[in-house]
Each structure stands twice: as C-alpha cells, then as structure tokens.
Amino acid sequence: MDLSHLQSWIGREQRDSERLSPTLVRQFNATFDRTSDVSPGAEAPLLIHLCLAQPIAPMAELGRDGHPALGGFLPPVPLPRRMWAGGAFTFHDSIRIGEEVTRHSTITDVTLKEGRSGSLCFVTVDHEITSNGRKVLSERQDIVYRDIPQTAGVAKPVEPAPVGVESRSVIPHPTLLFRYSALTFNGHRIHYDKPFCIEQEGYPGLVVHGPMQATMLCQYAADLRGVAPRAFSFRSLSPIFDDAAFTLNASGEGADLRLWTARTNGPVAMEAQATW
C-alpha cells in the first residue's frame, strides 16, 4: 500500500448543501419512533444532519459493495471493507426546519496500522456544518478500511457487556436498517442485502449502521437528561447484526454520561460519551 500516495488526499475538500424539509423530519422521526415539531422554524432532531447533503454518485460509479468507488474525494485505499469506526460531534447551535444546511468536508489524516486481522487504513474527515450560514456543528469522522478475513478461525470467548443503570432494548428489524440507509442515501449493501452479507462478506446477517447506533445513543442521552448534550463522541468496537436484539445503555453522574450498545449476551458494540 502506497501510504504517501494515499496521504496526497489530505487537504481535499468537498461542499454540499440541502434544505431541511418537514417531510425529511417526519421520515426521520418515523424511523426512530419519535415525535417532534415539524413546522418551519422548529428545532431539528439530533443528528439529522447525517441525513443531509450526503454524497450522490450514479450507479455507474459504485463499487462492488454499493459504496461510491474510491479515488474521488476519499483516497483509493486498496482494502475491500470500509466501516465508520467512530467520530465526535460538538454542537454550537440548532438546525431549524426549512434552513439550508451546508456540510464542508476536509480530509485531515490518512494512517496505516497493523491489527489482528491484518492491515488497517484509517482516514479522518472533518465536517463543518452550517445552517443558513450559522455554524451549528463540528464533526470528526473516523473511517477504517480493512481486508476480509480468509478463514473464520476459532472465535475467542467474549465478556458480555454490563447492563447500564438505564437500559432500553432495540429490535434491529431489516425495515429499520433499510429506512436508515434510504434516509442517508447509503448504498452499502451490508445494511440491506443479506445474501451479500453472508456469501461475500462472511457476516451472519445484516450489519446495524454505526451512525444509526450513535444517533440512538445521542437521543437516549438527551432523553435521560432532558436536554441535548454539548458534545458527543463514539467508537465502534464490534458489529451488531439483525439476528438478535440489542440494548442502549447509560451510566454516569455529573457533566458526563457514559453510553454503549450491546447485542443480547454480547460484548460492547459501540461506546460513547455525552457531555453537557
């Protein structure tokens, strides 16, 4: 892998805009079984910006997995699996329904590491989100690329995740995954094409989106405290599939709240922290 070539993508920028419509807010709320004011000027739900101004590529420019082929904005990393490894949000102001939301993205880092399953390539993208020209959110997105394991090997025993002081169960129904893919214009086949997941990727089922888990945890944090956090960060540790329920968990006091997701009897899948 030519790291110097991949690092030549550092500094590349992309800018997209989209007006937040009441219809999108209704679709977002319906997907998460939530309600909110959808009238023009009302405050938008947390993390709905992940459904706005997303890259749009024609079918002819998609790769085998449904993602846009690499080498445009993102560097052409020669590893087949691309996952959202984590990220962080700092909230400055609220997006309001009817406003023009702009996402200004910049690639800030490309690094290589060696993991237990082989080479890992991490790409960091910073996003600055404005709404009608107001700075509303700063985001760091961590993307990881890795190879597909050639053999399943012997699964190591894992320690089940603890249950939080607060806990809520979620059923990852395929329709839920499909709806979130549609909201975010995410063509990645691991979220809706089960034969592809099993036969090509070696997964036991559909993969639950990392950003959707982060959205659920951030919403949960706001519900528990009665107000949206000032900052929210998250990191994916293991995948969750549609073959079992998973839980949202929270524990903590004071200015911070520790949160995590875990499938039934499984390890921590995503860990997060909300700060007020």
N, C-alpha and C positions, 0 to 999 in steps of 0.2 A: 504494500500500500504506500503510495507516494504522499507522505504527510505534507511535504512542502507545497505540492500541487493543491491538495485539499485546503490548506491554510490560505491559499491565494483568494479564497472566497470570503475571508474575514473582511468586514467592512462593506460587503454588499448590502444594498438596501432595497426595500420593497414598500410600496404605499398603496393601500386600498381603502375605499370608503363605501359605506352603505347606510341608508336611513333606517332607523329602528321603527318598524311599523307595529301597530296594535295587534295585527294578525300574528306576527312572529312571537310577540309576548304571550298571546293566547296559546300558541302551539308549544312554546317553552313550558308554560305553566301546566298544560295538559300532560306533557311528557313526564313531569316530576310530581304530578298530582298535587299542585299547589294553586293558590289563587292570589291575585293582586289586582290593583287598579290598572286598567289598560287604556285609560283615556289619555289623549295627547297632553304632554307635560308632566305626567305622573312618573315617579321614580321607577327605573327598570329593575328587574330581578338581578340578584347577584350572579356574576359570571356569565350573563347572557352575551357579553362581548365575544365569547368564544364561538358564538354562532353568527357573528357579523364579519363582513369584509374578509371572508376566507378565500384562499387561492382557488381559482376556477380554471381547470385545464380541460381541453377537449378530449374525447375518448382516444383519439389517435396519439395523445401524448401521455397516456397512462402506462405504468409498468405492470408486471405480472400480478402484483398484489393489489392493484386498484389505486395505488398512490400515483401522483404525478411523477413521471420519470425524472431522475436526478440530473443535475448539471445545469439547471436554470438558476433559481435563487439559491437553493440548497446545493451543497457540493456533491459530486458524483461518488459517494462512498461505495466501494465495491463489496458491500455486505448486504445480504438479502432481507434481513429482518430490521424493520425500523419501528421503534417504540418511543412513546413520550415518557421519559424517565422521571421527570419531576419538574418543579417550577416554583415561582414565587410571585405574589401579587402585592402591590402597595396601592391602597385606594386613596385617591386625592379628593374625589368629588363623585357625584352620581350621574350616570347616564339617564337621560329622560326620554320618554317615548316621543317619537317624532323628530328627534335630533339626528343630525348627520354624524355618524361615528367613523372616525378615521384611525386606521392602525398603521403606524410607521415601524417597520421591522428592520433590524440590523443584525447581521451575523457577527458575533463578538469573539468567538473562540472555536477552535477545532483541535481536539486532542485524541491521542490513542492510548489505550490501556490494555493490559492482559488480564482476562478474567478466567474463571474455572472452565468456561466453555470455549475459550479462545479469545481472539482479538475483539476489542470493543472500541468503537469510534464515537466520541461524544461531540455534538455540535450544540453550541449555545446561541440562542437567538433572543435579543432584547426587543420588546414591543412597547411602544409608547402609544397610548390610546387617548384620543381627544374626542369630545362630543360638542358639536357646534363651536369648535375652536378652544374649548376649555380642556385643560389637562385633567383627565379623570382617573387614569390607572397606569401604573408602570408594571410590566410583566417580564420575568425571565423564564424562558422555555428551554428545558434541557432535553435534547433528543439523543437517543442511543441507537447505534447500528451494530448488529452482531450477526454471526453465522447461524445456520440451522444445524443443531446437533445431528450428527450422523447416526448415532446409536442412543437408545433411550437410557442405557446404563441402569445401575441399581439406585433406586430412589432412597435418599437419605431420610431418616426419620426427622420430622419437624416438630417443634414445640407449638402446640395450639396457642393462638393469641388469647390474651386475657379478655375478659368482658369488662367494658368500661362502666364507670359509675352510672353513666347514661348510655343506653344502647337501643338501637332500632333495627329491625330486620327488613331486608330488601330482597325481593324475588327478581333475579335478572332475566325477565321474560324476553324472548327474541324480539318481540314487538318493541319493547323498551329500547333495546340496542339499535334496532332499525330506525326508530324515530330519532334517536340522538344522532345517528350517522347522517340522517337526512337534514336535521337542523344545522349541522356543522359542515354540510356538503363534503363529508368524509367518505371517500370511496374505498377505504381499506377493507379488504374482503374478510379479514379475521373477525369483523364485528357482525357480519350478516350471512356469510357463505359457509355453512357448516362443513360440507364436503371438502372445500378448500382448506379449512382449518385442520381437519383430521388427516386428509390424504396428502396435502402438500406441506403443511406447517408442523404436523405432528402433535397438534393440540388435542385435548379430549373434547373440546366444544368451542362455542363462540367466546371470544375474549371481551370482557367488560372494559369499556373505554376508561383509560386513566383520567382524562379530563372530566368525564361524567362522574367518576368517583370523587374527584376533587370538588366538583360543583355540589354534590350531595353533602360532603363533609363541611363545606363552607356554609351552605344553607343550614345545616344542622347546628353549627356553631352559632350562627345568628339567631336561630330559633331559641337555643338554650339561654343566650344572654339577652335576647330581646333587642339587639342592635347589631348591625353589620360590623365585622372586625375592621381594624385599621390596616392590618397586614395578615397575609395568609400564605404559608409555604407548604409544599408537599413533596413526597418522594415515593416512587413505586419500588416495592421490594420483591413482590411476586405476583403472578397473574391470578385473576379471578375469572372463572368460566360460567357459562349459563347452566351448568349441571347441578348447581346447589345454591341455596340461599346464602346471602352474606349479610354482615351486620355493619352498621355505622356505630362507632364507639367514641366516647368522650370522657375525659377526666381532667381535673385541674382546678386551681383556685387562683384568685388574684387577676392579673392582667393577661395571663396566658391560659390557653386551653389546648390540651394535647388530644389529638383525634387519630383514629385509624379505622381501616376497613379490614375485614377478615371473612373468609368463607367459613361455613359451619365446620368446626373441628380442624380448621386450617390455620396456617401462620398469618402474621400480619401481612396484608397485601399492599396497602398504602398507609404511610404515616404522614401526619400533618400537624401543623401548629397554627393556631389563630391568636392574634394579639390585638388588644384594644388600647 
